[in-house]
Amino acid sequence: MVNKNVLVVTLDDAAQADTDELRAAGWMPTYDSLVAQGIEYRQAYCSPQCSPSRRGIFFSKFYFSESGVGCDPMPGAEPPLSLPSIADVAATALVQNRALFGKWHLGGDPTDPTGSTFLTAPLVHGFTHWQGTPGNMTSCGGSGYSNWKYANTAAGTYSPSTLYSPLEIEQQLSAYIAAHSGEPMFIKWSMNLPHAPFHTVPTSCRPPGYPAITITDRDRFKMMLAAADYQLGRVLAPLALSDWLVIVIGDNGTPESISPDPARAKNSTYERGVRIPLVMAGAGLIPSTSEKLVSGVDILPTLADYWTVAPPTGIDGISLVGGTHGFVLVGQAGGWFGGNPAVPGDWAAIGNFTGGQRWKLRRFGLPNQALTEELYDLVADPDELVPLVPNTHFAISLYLRNHLLAAGAP
């Protein structure tokens, strides 16, 4: 069981297009090293917002609701205990050390000044340890990466911190791994980087030689993404990859404010909003690039496969080294399910078809109004420049639409 250690890392608000840009500039060597030793998935998807995507990763279910975002007092935000989590699967596999480091972002009572329900939320979902923040750096009373609310289940504390969050979490994570050397571990590192607020990263977390001058928020975002890769490299440096399975995944796409096209970024189901980086490396994997359709919901069954335990029933995911999806679903509810009524909902189904075809059907609009649909041939039109009339491809559109409706999308 010693060789069944797992580290799953989530990058916050980094699209595949962002990591591709930074990798091309040479500033993601850790990610490149994992790609060289593992499997890179080039057709990977998550929902266009943080909480639905994280819920999908944790519970292997396609999910569209915005509940759980930050410290918003949303009724029923915390996932029900009837949903087995990724940490529960680790417990079934007798992995006794199950630690979450970083962002929880899946609910708890924001009106509790002691933070006790935030502290217990990850624990009742299978984790044995948590150090991090309930939401984003500016939620729960924080204002940034050096002024945030720090939850620590080992100490039983939930209090303001002026430590630079990424460095503090990295150091605590590394100390945890060292303290449990030789014992089975499942570690979920939910990074806050490179999520806003965009800032110049301190020298202690910046890759050596990275340009210190930043002019725009886009510059700062790229520096933060490079820092995330640099910190991951420091954590992995003392570890033998033969003893670990390492997965790095994004949670959604580029933030609108620093995207080349804000209308086609985070919060939309266009490719830059939902197509995310995903690499898996470890012993026994043959280095390769995969173009099969995969999703964040596939992480849980992949780990069940790795630990040789049965995955929970009723999940939407498939092991990354197993079968192939006929379709994956992404979306965000907007005002449809109790959110801001002025925010449009946006859902999409991406499907694989015979002959290597890949199509996407988008459904979007405001509550109490007719929904608009767009169909895209992602092979012929990967940049989604020419929306097609769905009825001109009736069978494909019907297949994708029916899967969205069956999952609860309007």
PAMIDREN-430575 format. One record per residue (C-alpha): residue number from 0; residue in one letter; y, z, x. Coordinates in steps of 0.25 Angstrom, whole numbers, plus 5000, padded with zeros to 4 digits. Layout:
PAMIDREN-430575
<node k="NUM" r="a" c2="Y" c3="Z" c1="X"/>
...
end
This chain:
PAMIDREN-430575
<node k="0" r="m" c2="5000" c3="5000" c1="5000"/>
<node k="1" r="v" c2="5009" c3="5002" c1="5012"/>
<node k="2" r="n" c2="5011" c3="4987" c1="5012"/>
<node k="3" r="k" c2="5015" c3="4986" c1="4998"/>
<node k="4" r="n" c2="5030" c3="4990" c1="5000"/>
<node k="5" r="v" c2="5040" c3="4982" c1="4992"/>
<node k="6" r="l" c2="5055" c3="4980" c1="4994"/>
<node k="7" r="v" c2="5062" c3="4972" c1="4983"/>
<node k="8" r="v" c2="5077" c3="4969" c1="4986"/>
<node k="9" r="t" c2="5087" c3="4965" c1="4975"/>
<node k="10" r="l" c2="5100" c3="4958" c1="4980"/>
<node k="11" r="d" c2="5111" c3="4960" c1="4969"/>
<node k="12" r="d" c2="5118" c3="4948" c1="4964"/>
<node k="13" r="a" c2="5113" c3="4938" c1="4975"/>
<node k="14" r="a" c2="5109" c3="4924" c1="4970"/>
<node k="15" r="q" c2="5099" c3="4915" c1="4977"/>
<node k="16" r="a" c2="5111" c3="4906" c1="4980"/>
<node k="17" r="d" c2="5118" c3="4918" c1="4987"/>
<node k="18" r="t" c2="5107" c3="4921" c1="4996"/>
<node k="19" r="d" c2="5105" c3="4907" c1="4999"/>
<node k="20" r="e" c2="5119" c3="4906" c1="5004"/>
<node k="21" r="l" c2="5118" c3="4918" c1="5012"/>
<node k="22" r="r" c2="5105" c3="4914" c1="5018"/>
<node k="23" r="a" c2="5110" c3="4901" c1="5022"/>
<node k="24" r="a" c2="5121" c3="4908" c1="5030"/>
<node k="25" r="g" c2="5111" c3="4917" c1="5037"/>
<node k="26" r="w" c2="5115" c3="4930" c1="5031"/>
<node k="27" r="m" c2="5102" c3="4934" c1="5024"/>
<node k="28" r="p" c2="5092" c3="4934" c1="5035"/>
<node k="29" r="t" c2="5084" c3="4945" c1="5028"/>
<node k="30" r="y" c2="5082" c3="4937" c1="5016"/>
<node k="31" r="d" c2="5078" c3="4925" c1="5025"/>
<node k="32" r="s" c2="5068" c3="4933" c1="5032"/>
<node k="33" r="l" c2="5061" c3="4937" c1="5019"/>
<node k="34" r="v" c2="5061" c3="4923" c1="5015"/>
<node k="35" r="a" c2="5055" c3="4919" c1="5028"/>
<node k="36" r="q" c2="5044" c3="4929" c1="5026"/>
<node k="37" r="g" c2="5042" c3="4928" c1="5011"/>
<node k="38" r="i" c2="5044" c3="4920" c1="4998"/>
<node k="39" r="e" c2="5058" c3="4916" c1="4994"/>
<node k="40" r="y" c2="5059" c3="4912" c1="4979"/>
<node k="41" r="r" c2="5070" c3="4902" c1="4976"/>
<node k="42" r="q" c2="5069" c3="4902" c1="4961"/>
<node k="43" r="a" c2="5071" c3="4916" c1="4958"/>
<node k="44" r="y" c2="5078" c3="4922" c1="4946"/>
<node k="45" r="c" c2="5084" c3="4935" c1="4941"/>
<node k="46" r="s" c2="5094" c3="4937" c1="4929"/>
<node k="47" r="p" c2="5109" c3="4935" c1="4931"/>
<node k="48" r="q" c2="5112" c3="4950" c1="4931"/>
<node k="49" r="c" c2="5108" c3="4962" c1="4939"/>
<node k="50" r="s" c2="5101" c3="4971" c1="4929"/>
<node k="51" r="p" c2="5093" c3="4961" c1="4922"/>
<node k="52" r="s" c2="5088" c3="4956" c1="4935"/>
<node k="53" r="r" c2="5084" c3="4969" c1="4941"/>
<node k="54" r="r" c2="5077" c3="4973" c1="4928"/>
<node k="55" r="g" c2="5069" c3="4960" c1="4929"/>
<node k="56" r="i" c2="5066" c3="4964" c1="4944"/>
<node k="57" r="f" c2="5062" c3="4978" c1="4940"/>
<node k="58" r="f" c2="5054" c3="4975" c1="4928"/>
<node k="59" r="s" c2="5050" c3="4961" c1="4928"/>
<node k="60" r="k" c2="5056" c3="4957" c1="4915"/>
<node k="61" r="f" c2="5066" c3="4946" c1="4912"/>
<node k="62" r="y" c2="5078" c3="4954" c1="4907"/>
<node k="63" r="f" c2="5092" c3="4949" c1="4902"/>
<node k="64" r="s" c2="5100" c3="4962" c1="4898"/>
<node k="65" r="e" c2="5111" c3="4967" c1="4906"/>
<node k="66" r="s" c2="5107" c3="4982" c1="4904"/>
<node k="67" r="g" c2="5107" c3="4991" c1="4916"/>
<node k="68" r="v" c2="5119" c3="4984" c1="4923"/>
<node k="69" r="g" c2="5126" c3="4994" c1="4932"/>
<node k="70" r="c" c2="5130" c3="5007" c1="4924"/>
<node k="71" r="d" c2="5133" c3="5001" c1="4911"/>
<node k="72" r="p" c2="5128" c3="5010" c1="4900"/>
<node k="73" r="m" c2="5119" c3="5000" c1="4893"/>
<node k="74" r="p" c2="5109" c3="5006" c1="4883"/>
<node k="75" r="g" c2="5094" c3="5004" c1="4888"/>
<node k="76" r="a" c2="5098" c3="4999" c1="4901"/>
<node k="77" r="e" c2="5087" c3="5005" c1="4909"/>
<node k="78" r="p" c2="5074" c3="4997" c1="4908"/>
<node k="79" r="p" c2="5063" c3="5004" c1="4899"/>
<node k="80" r="l" c2="5052" c3="5012" c1="4906"/>
<node k="81" r="s" c2="5042" c3="5003" c1="4899"/>
<node k="82" r="l" c2="5046" c3="4992" c1="4909"/>
<node k="83" r="p" c2="5038" c3="4994" c1="4922"/>
<node k="84" r="s" c2="5047" c3="4992" c1="4934"/>
<node k="85" r="i" c2="5045" c3="4986" c1="4948"/>
<node k="86" r="a" c2="5044" c3="5000" c1="4953"/>
<node k="87" r="d" c2="5034" c3="5004" c1="4943"/>
<node k="88" r="v" c2="5025" c3="4993" c1="4948"/>
<node k="89" r="a" c2="5027" c3="4998" c1="4962"/>
<node k="90" r="a" c2="5022" c3="5012" c1="4957"/>
<node k="91" r="t" c2="5010" c3="5006" c1="4950"/>
<node k="92" r="a" c2="5007" c3="5000" c1="4964"/>
<node k="93" r="l" c2="5008" c3="5014" c1="4970"/>
<node k="94" r="v" c2="5021" c3="5012" c1="4978"/>
<node k="95" r="q" c2="5026" c3="5026" c1="4978"/>
<node k="96" r="n" c2="5040" c3="5023" c1="4984"/>
<node k="97" r="r" c2="5048" c3="5015" c1="4974"/>
<node k="98" r="a" c2="5062" c3="5015" c1="4978"/>
<node k="99" r="l" c2="5075" c3="5008" c1="4972"/>
<node k="100" r="f" c2="5087" c3="5006" c1="4981"/>
<node k="101" r="g" c2="5100" c3="5001" c1="4976"/>
<node k="102" r="k" c2="5104" c3="4996" c1="4962"/>
<node k="103" r="w" c2="5096" c3="5000" c1="4950"/>
<node k="104" r="h" c2="5104" c3="4993" c1="4939"/>
<node k="105" r="l" c2="5094" c3="4995" c1="4928"/>
<node k="106" r="g" c2="5100" c3="5006" c1="4920"/>
<node k="107" r="g" c2="5101" c3="5021" c1="4918"/>
<node k="108" r="d" c2="5112" c3="5029" c1="4911"/>
<node k="109" r="p" c2="5126" c3="5026" c1="4916"/>
<node k="110" r="t" c2="5132" c3="5038" c1="4909"/>
<node k="111" r="d" c2="5124" c3="5048" c1="4916"/>
<node k="112" r="p" c2="5133" c3="5054" c1="4927"/>
<node k="113" r="t" c2="5122" c3="5059" c1="4935"/>
<node k="114" r="g" c2="5115" c3="5046" c1="4936"/>
<node k="115" r="s" c2="5102" c3="5052" c1="4933"/>
<node k="116" r="t" c2="5097" c3="5041" c1="4924"/>
<node k="117" r="f" c2="5101" c3="5031" c1="4935"/>
<node k="118" r="l" c2="5093" c3="5039" c1="4945"/>
<node k="119" r="t" c2="5081" c3="5039" c1="4936"/>
<node k="120" r="a" c2="5081" c3="5025" c1="4931"/>
<node k="121" r="p" c2="5074" c3="5018" c1="4943"/>
<node k="122" r="l" c2="5064" c3="5030" c1="4944"/>
<node k="123" r="v" c2="5059" c3="5029" c1="4930"/>
<node k="124" r="h" c2="5057" c3="5014" c1="4933"/>
<node k="125" r="g" c2="5047" c3="5017" c1="4945"/>
<node k="126" r="f" c2="5056" c3="5020" c1="4957"/>
<node k="127" r="t" c2="5054" c3="5032" c1="4965"/>
<node k="128" r="h" c2="5068" c3="5031" c1="4972"/>
<node k="129" r="w" c2="5081" c3="5025" c1="4970"/>
<node k="130" r="q" c2="5094" c3="5025" c1="4978"/>
<node k="131" r="g" c2="5105" c3="5016" c1="4974"/>
<node k="132" r="t" c2="5115" c3="5013" c1="4962"/>
<node k="133" r="p" c2="5112" c3="5011" c1="4947"/>
<node k="134" r="g" c2="5120" c3="4998" c1="4947"/>
<node k="135" r="n" c2="5130" c3="4990" c1="4955"/>
<node k="136" r="m" c2="5140" c3="4996" c1="4965"/>
<node k="137" r="t" c2="5151" c3="4997" c1="4955"/>
<node k="138" r="s" c2="5143" c3="5003" c1="4944"/>
<node k="139" r="c" c2="5141" c3="5018" c1="4940"/>
<node k="140" r="g" c2="5154" c3="5022" c1="4945"/>
<node k="141" r="g" c2="5153" c3="5015" c1="4959"/>
<node k="142" r="s" c2="5163" c3="5005" c1="4964"/>
<node k="143" r="g" c2="5156" c3="4998" c1="4976"/>
<node k="144" r="y" c2="5146" c3="4998" c1="4987"/>
<node k="145" r="s" c2="5152" c3="5010" c1="4993"/>
<node k="146" r="n" c2="5155" c3="5018" c1="4980"/>
<node k="147" r="w" c2="5143" c3="5018" c1="4971"/>
<node k="148" r="k" c2="5133" c3="5027" c1="4963"/>
<node k="149" r="y" c2="5121" c3="5031" c1="4972"/>
<node k="150" r="a" c2="5108" c3="5034" c1="4965"/>
<node k="151" r="n" c2="5098" c3="5041" c1="4973"/>
<node k="152" r="t" c2="5085" c3="5046" c1="4966"/>
<node k="153" r="a" c2="5080" c3="5054" c1="4979"/>
<node k="154" r="a" c2="5092" c3="5062" c1="4979"/>
<node k="155" r="g" c2="5094" c3="5062" c1="4964"/>
<node k="156" r="t" c2="5109" c3="5058" c1="4966"/>
<node k="157" r="y" c2="5118" c3="5048" c1="4959"/>
<node k="158" r="s" c2="5132" c3="5048" c1="4965"/>
<node k="159" r="p" c2="5143" c3="5040" c1="4971"/>
<node k="160" r="s" c2="5141" c3="5035" c1="4985"/>
<node k="161" r="t" c2="5151" c3="5029" c1="4995"/>
<node k="162" r="l" c2="5140" c3="5024" c1="5004"/>
<node k="163" r="y" c2="5139" c3="5008" c1="5006"/>
<node k="164" r="s" c2="5128" c3="5006" c1="4995"/>
<node k="165" r="p" c2="5120" c3="4995" c1="5002"/>
<node k="166" r="l" c2="5119" c3="5002" c1="5015"/>
<node k="167" r="e" c2="5115" c3="5016" c1="5009"/>
<node k="168" r="i" c2="5104" c3="5009" c1="5000"/>
<node k="169" r="e" c2="5099" c3="5001" c1="5012"/>
<node k="170" r="q" c2="5098" c3="5014" c1="5021"/>
<node k="171" r="q" c2="5091" c3="5022" c1="5010"/>
<node k="172" r="l" c2="5081" c3="5011" c1="5007"/>
<node k="173" r="s" c2="5078" c3="5010" c1="5022"/>
<node k="174" r="a" c2="5076" c3="5025" c1="5023"/>
<node k="175" r="y" c2="5067" c3="5025" c1="5011"/>
<node k="176" r="i" c2="5058" c3="5014" c1="5017"/>
<node k="177" r="a" c2="5057" c3="5022" c1="5030"/>
<node k="178" r="a" c2="5054" c3="5035" c1="5023"/>
<node k="179" r="h" c2="5042" c3="5028" c1="5015"/>
<node k="180" r="s" c2="5037" c3="5020" c1="5026"/>
<node k="181" r="g" c2="5022" c3="5018" c1="5024"/>
<node k="182" r="e" c2="5023" c3="5021" c1="5009"/>
<node k="183" r="p" c2="5023" c3="5010" c1="4998"/>
<node k="184" r="m" c2="5037" c3="5007" c1="4994"/>
<node k="185" r="f" c2="5044" c3="4998" c1="4983"/>
<node k="186" r="i" c2="5058" c3="4997" c1="4986"/>
<node k="187" r="k" c2="5068" c3="4990" c1="4977"/>
<node k="188" r="w" c2="5081" c3="4988" c1="4984"/>
<node k="189" r="s" c2="5092" c3="4984" c1="4974"/>
<node k="190" r="m" c2="5103" c3="4980" c1="4982"/>
<node k="191" r="n" c2="5117" c3="4980" c1="4977"/>
<node k="192" r="l" c2="5122" c3="4969" c1="4987"/>
<node k="193" r="p" c2="5128" c3="4959" c1="4985"/>
<node k="194" r="h" c2="5133" c3="4963" c1="4971"/>
<node k="195" r="a" c2="5148" c3="4966" c1="4969"/>
<node k="196" r="p" c2="5157" c3="4972" c1="4973"/>
<node k="197" r="f" c2="5157" c3="4962" c1="4984"/>
<node k="198" r="h" c2="5162" c3="4969" c1="4997"/>
<node k="199" r="t" c2="5161" c3="4967" c1="5012"/>
<node k="200" r="v" c2="5148" c3="4974" c1="5017"/>
<node k="201" r="p" c2="5150" c3="4985" c1="5027"/>
<node k="202" r="t" c2="5145" c3="4981" c1="5041"/>
<node k="203" r="s" c2="5133" c3="4990" c1="5040"/>
<node k="204" r="c" c2="5127" c3="4981" c1="5030"/>
<node k="205" r="r" c2="5132" c3="4968" c1="5034"/>
<node k="206" r="p" c2="5124" c3="4958" c1="5042"/>
<node k="207" r="p" c2="5128" c3="4958" c1="5057"/>
<node k="208" r="g" c2="5138" c3="4946" c1="5059"/>
<node k="209" r="y" c2="5141" c3="4944" c1="5044"/>
<node k="210" r="p" c2="5155" c3="4940" c1="5042"/>
<node k="211" r="a" c2="5163" c3="4952" c1="5040"/>
<node k="212" r="i" c2="5175" c3="4945" c1="5032"/>
<node k="213" r="t" c2="5173" c3="4943" c1="5018"/>
<node k="214" r="i" c2="5184" c3="4935" c1="5009"/>
<node k="215" r="t" c2="5177" c3="4934" c1="4996"/>
<node k="216" r="d" c2="5168" c3="4941" c1="4987"/>
<node k="217" r="r" c2="5158" c3="4930" c1="4989"/>
<node k="218" r="d" c2="5159" c3="4933" c1="5004"/>
<node k="219" r="r" c2="5156" c3="4948" c1="5002"/>
<node k="220" r="f" c2="5145" c3="4945" c1="4992"/>
<node k="221" r="k" c2="5138" c3="4937" c1="5003"/>
<node k="222" r="m" c2="5140" c3="4948" c1="5013"/>
<node k="223" r="m" c2="5134" c3="4958" c1="5004"/>
<node k="224" r="l" c2="5122" c3="4949" c1="5002"/>
<node k="225" r="a" c2="5121" c3="4947" c1="5017"/>
<node k="226" r="a" c2="5121" c3="4962" c1="5018"/>
<node k="227" r="a" c2="5110" c3="4964" c1="5008"/>
<node k="228" r="d" c2="5101" c3="4955" c1="5017"/>
<node k="229" r="y" c2="5105" c3="4962" c1="5029"/>
<node k="230" r="q" c2="5102" c3="4976" c1="5023"/>
<node k="231" r="l" c2="5089" c3="4971" c1="5018"/>
<node k="232" r="g" c2="5086" c3="4966" c1="5032"/>
<node k="233" r="r" c2="5088" c3="4980" c1="5037"/>
<node k="234" r="v" c2="5079" c3="4986" c1="5027"/>
<node k="235" r="l" c2="5068" c3="4976" c1="5030"/>
<node k="236" r="a" c2="5069" c3="4977" c1="5045"/>
<node k="237" r="p" c2="5060" c3="4989" c1="5048"/>
<node k="238" r="l" c2="5050" c3="4985" c1="5037"/>
<node k="239" r="a" c2="5037" c3="4976" c1="5040"/>
<node k="240" r="l" c2="5038" c3="4965" c1="5029"/>
<node k="241" r="s" c2="5022" c3="4965" c1="5029"/>
<node k="242" r="d" c2="5023" c3="4979" c1="5023"/>
<node k="243" r="w" c2="5033" c3="4975" c1="5012"/>
<node k="244" r="l" c2="5036" c3="4965" c1="5001"/>
<node k="245" r="v" c2="5051" c3="4962" c1="5001"/>
<node k="246" r="i" c2="5058" c3="4955" c1="4989"/>
<node k="247" r="v" c2="5073" c3="4951" c1="4989"/>
<node k="248" r="i" c2="5078" c3="4946" c1="4975"/>
<node k="249" r="g" c2="5092" c3="4944" c1="4969"/>
<node k="250" r="d" c2="5095" c3="4950" c1="4955"/>
<node k="251" r="n" c2="5105" c3="4939" c1="4950"/>
<node k="252" r="g" c2="5114" c3="4929" c1="4955"/>
<node k="253" r="t" c2="5128" c3="4928" c1="4962"/>
<node k="254" r="p" c2="5139" c3="4936" c1="4956"/>
<node k="255" r="e" c2="5149" c3="4928" c1="4948"/>
<node k="256" r="s" c2="5161" c3="4932" c1="4956"/>
<node k="257" r="i" c2="5156" c3="4927" c1="4969"/>
<node k="258" r="s" c2="5147" c3="4915" c1="4964"/>
<node k="259" r="p" c2="5151" c3="4900" c1="4967"/>
<node k="260" r="d" c2="5150" c3="4898" c1="4952"/>
<node k="261" r="p" c2="5152" c3="4912" c1="4944"/>
<node k="262" r="a" c2="5147" c3="4906" c1="4931"/>
<node k="263" r="r" c2="5134" c3="4903" c1="4937"/>
<node k="264" r="a" c2="5131" c3="4916" c1="4945"/>
<node k="265" r="k" c2="5127" c3="4930" c1="4941"/>
<node k="266" r="n" c2="5127" c3="4933" c1="4926"/>
<node k="267" r="s" c2="5123" c3="4918" c1="4923"/>
<node k="268" r="t" c2="5109" c3="4912" c1="4923"/>
<node k="269" r="y" c2="5113" c3="4900" c1="4932"/>
<node k="270" r="e" c2="5105" c3="4900" c1="4945"/>
<node k="271" r="r" c2="5116" c3="4907" c1="4953"/>
<node k="272" r="g" c2="5115" c3="4919" c1="4943"/>
<node k="273" r="v" c2="5100" c3="4920" c1="4942"/>
<node k="274" r="r" c2="5093" c3="4914" c1="4954"/>
<node k="275" r="i" c2="5091" c3="4924" c1="4965"/>
<node k="276" r="p" c2="5085" c3="4926" c1="4979"/>
<node k="277" r="l" c2="5071" c3="4931" c1="4980"/>
<node k="278" r="v" c2="5062" c3="4933" c1="4992"/>
<node k="279" r="m" c2="5049" c3="4940" c1="4994"/>
<node k="280" r="a" c2="5043" c3="4944" c1="5007"/>
<node k="281" r="g" c2="5032" c3="4952" c1="5013"/>
<node k="282" r="a" c2="5018" c3="4952" c1="5018"/>
<node k="283" r="g" c2="5008" c3="4941" c1="5012"/>
<node k="284" r="l" c2="5019" c3="4932" c1="5007"/>
<node k="285" r="i" c2="5019" c3="4918" c1="5013"/>
<node k="286" r="p" c2="5034" c3="4914" c1="5016"/>
<node k="287" r="s" c2="5038" c3="4903" c1="5006"/>
<node k="288" r="t" c2="5049" c3="4898" c1="4997"/>
<node k="289" r="s" c2="5046" c3="4899" c1="4982"/>
<node k="290" r="e" c2="5052" c3="4890" c1="4971"/>
<node k="291" r="k" c2="5045" c3="4897" c1="4960"/>
<node k="292" r="l" c2="5052" c3="4903" c1="4948"/>
<node k="293" r="v" c2="5053" c3="4918" c1="4950"/>
<node k="294" r="s" c2="5061" c3="4930" c1="4945"/>
<node k="295" r="g" c2="5066" c3="4944" c1="4947"/>
<node k="296" r="v" c2="5055" c3="4948" c1="4937"/>
<node k="297" r="d" c2="5045" c3="4944" c1="4947"/>
<node k="298" r="i" c2="5047" c3="4955" c1="4957"/>
<node k="299" r="l" c2="5039" c3="4966" c1="4949"/>
<node k="300" r="p" c2="5027" c3="4958" c1="4947"/>
<node k="301" r="t" c2="5028" c3="4953" c1="4962"/>
<node k="302" r="l" c2="5027" c3="4967" c1="4966"/>
<node k="303" r="a" c2="5016" c3="4970" c1="4957"/>
<node k="304" r="d" c2="5008" c3="4959" c1="4963"/>
<node k="305" r="y" c2="5012" c3="4964" c1="4977"/>
<node k="306" r="w" c2="5007" c3="4978" c1="4974"/>
<node k="307" r="t" c2="4995" c3="4972" c1="4967"/>
<node k="308" r="v" c2="4998" c3="4980" c1="4954"/>
<node k="309" r="a" c2="4998" c3="4974" c1="4940"/>
<node k="310" r="p" c2="5013" c3="4970" c1="4935"/>
<node k="311" r="p" c2="5018" c3="4976" c1="4922"/>
<node k="312" r="t" c2="5014" c3="4968" c1="4910"/>
<node k="313" r="g" c2="5025" c3="4961" c1="4902"/>
<node k="314" r="i" c2="5034" c3="4957" c1="4914"/>
<node k="315" r="d" c2="5041" c3="4944" c1="4916"/>
<node k="316" r="g" c2="5038" c3="4943" c1="4931"/>
<node k="317" r="i" c2="5028" c3="4936" c1="4940"/>
<node k="318" r="s" c2="5024" c3="4939" c1="4954"/>
<node k="319" r="l" c2="5032" c3="4931" c1="4964"/>
<node k="320" r="v" c2="5019" c3="4927" c1="4971"/>
<node k="321" r="g" c2="5012" c3="4925" c1="4957"/>
<node k="322" r="g" c2="5014" c3="4915" c1="4946"/>
<node k="323" r="t" c2="5026" c3="4907" c1="4942"/>
<node k="324" r="h" c2="5036" c3="4909" c1="4931"/>
<node k="325" r="g" c2="5037" c3="4898" c1="4921"/>
<node k="326" r="f" c2="5051" c3="4904" c1="4918"/>
<node k="327" r="v" c2="5061" c3="4915" c1="4922"/>
<node k="328" r="l" c2="5072" c3="4921" c1="4913"/>
<node k="329" r="v" c2="5086" c3="4926" c1="4918"/>
<node k="330" r="g" c2="5098" c3="4930" c1="4910"/>
<node k="331" r="q" c2="5108" c3="4941" c1="4906"/>
<node k="332" r="a" c2="5112" c3="4945" c1="4892"/>
<node k="333" r="g" c2="5127" c3="4946" c1="4892"/>
<node k="334" r="g" c2="5132" c3="4950" c1="4879"/>
<node k="335" r="w" c2="5119" c3="4947" c1="4871"/>
<node k="336" r="f" c2="5112" c3="4961" c1="4873"/>
<node k="337" r="g" c2="5123" c3="4971" c1="4872"/>
<node k="338" r="g" c2="5131" c3="4967" c1="4884"/>
<node k="339" r="n" c2="5145" c3="4961" c1="4884"/>
<node k="340" r="p" c2="5146" c3="4951" c1="4872"/>
<node k="341" r="a" c2="5155" c3="4942" c1="4880"/>
<node k="342" r="v" c2="5145" c3="4940" c1="4891"/>
<node k="343" r="p" c2="5136" c3="4928" c1="4889"/>
<node k="344" r="g" c2="5121" c3="4930" c1="4890"/>
<node k="345" r="d" c2="5114" c3="4920" c1="4900"/>
<node k="346" r="w" c2="5099" c3="4918" c1="4900"/>
<node k="347" r="a" c2="5090" c3="4908" c1="4907"/>
<node k="348" r="a" c2="5076" c3="4904" c1="4909"/>
<node k="349" r="i" c2="5071" c3="4896" c1="4921"/>
<node k="350" r="g" c2="5058" c3="4889" c1="4920"/>
<node k="351" r="n" c2="5048" c3="4882" c1="4929"/>
<node k="352" r="f" c2="5042" c3="4869" c1="4923"/>
<node k="353" r="t" c2="5032" c3="4859" c1="4928"/>
<node k="354" r="g" c2="5036" c3="4850" c1="4939"/>
<node k="355" r="g" c2="5044" c3="4860" c1="4946"/>
<node k="356" r="q" c2="5055" c3="4860" c1="4935"/>
<node k="357" r="r" c2="5064" c3="4872" c1="4934"/>
<node k="358" r="w" c2="5073" c3="4874" c1="4922"/>
<node k="359" r="k" c2="5083" c3="4884" c1="4917"/>
<node k="360" r="l" c2="5088" c3="4887" c1="4903"/>
<node k="361" r="r" c2="5101" c3="4895" c1="4902"/>
<node k="362" r="r" c2="5105" c3="4902" c1="4888"/>
<node k="363" r="f" c2="5118" c3="4909" c1="4888"/>
<node k="364" r="g" c2="5129" c3="4913" c1="4879"/>
<node k="365" r="l" c2="5136" c3="4924" c1="4872"/>
<node k="366" r="p" c2="5130" c3="4933" c1="4861"/>
<node k="367" r="n" c2="5132" c3="4927" c1="4847"/>
<node k="368" r="q" c2="5134" c3="4913" c1="4852"/>
<node k="369" r="a" c2="5125" c3="4901" c1="4854"/>
<node k="370" r="l" c2="5118" c3="4901" c1="4868"/>
<node k="371" r="t" c2="5120" c3="4890" c1="4877"/>
<node k="372" r="e" c2="5108" c3="4884" c1="4885"/>
<node k="373" r="e" c2="5108" c3="4876" c1="4898"/>
<node k="374" r="l" c2="5095" c3="4870" c1="4904"/>
<node k="375" r="y" c2="5094" c3="4867" c1="4919"/>
<node k="376" r="d" c2="5084" c3="4860" c1="4927"/>
<node k="377" r="l" c2="5085" c3="4869" c1="4940"/>
<node k="378" r="v" c2="5077" c3="4859" c1="4948"/>
<node k="379" r="a" c2="5086" c3="4847" c1="4946"/>
<node k="380" r="d" c2="5099" c3="4856" c1="4944"/>
<node k="381" r="p" c2="5097" c3="4869" c1="4952"/>
<node k="382" r="d" c2="5112" c3="4871" c1="4951"/>
<node k="383" r="e" c2="5112" c3="4871" c1="4936"/>
<node k="384" r="l" c2="5123" c3="4860" c1="4936"/>
<node k="385" r="v" c2="5118" c3="4852" c1="4924"/>
<node k="386" r="p" c2="5114" c3="4860" c1="4911"/>
<node k="387" r="l" c2="5104" c3="4852" c1="4903"/>
<node k="388" r="v" c2="5103" c3="4853" c1="4888"/>
<node k="389" r="p" c2="5091" c3="4861" c1="4885"/>
<node k="390" r="n" c2="5086" c3="4853" c1="4873"/>
<node k="391" r="t" c2="5085" c3="4841" c1="4883"/>
<node k="392" r="h" c2="5073" c3="4849" c1="4889"/>
<node k="393" r="f" c2="5068" c3="4856" c1="4876"/>
<node k="394" r="a" c2="5055" c3="4861" c1="4881"/>
<node k="395" r="i" c2="5060" c3="4867" c1="4894"/>
<node k="396" r="s" c2="5072" c3="4873" c1="4886"/>
<node k="397" r="l" c2="5063" c3="4879" c1="4875"/>
<node k="398" r="y" c2="5054" c3="4885" c1="4885"/>
<node k="399" r="l" c2="5065" c3="4892" c1="4893"/>
<node k="400" r="r" c2="5073" c3="4896" c1="4881"/>
<node k="401" r="n" c2="5060" c3="4902" c1="4874"/>
<node k="402" r="h" c2="5058" c3="4911" c1="4887"/>
<node k="403" r="l" c2="5072" c3="4916" c1="4886"/>
<node k="404" r="l" c2="5071" c3="4919" c1="4872"/>
<node k="405" r="a" c2="5058" c3="4926" c1="4873"/>
<node k="406" r="a" c2="5064" c3="4935" c1="4884"/>
<node k="407" r="g" c2="5075" c3="4940" c1="4875"/>
<node k="408" r="a" c2="5087" c3="4930" c1="4879"/>
<node k="409" r="p" c2="5095" c3="4925" c1="4867"/>
end
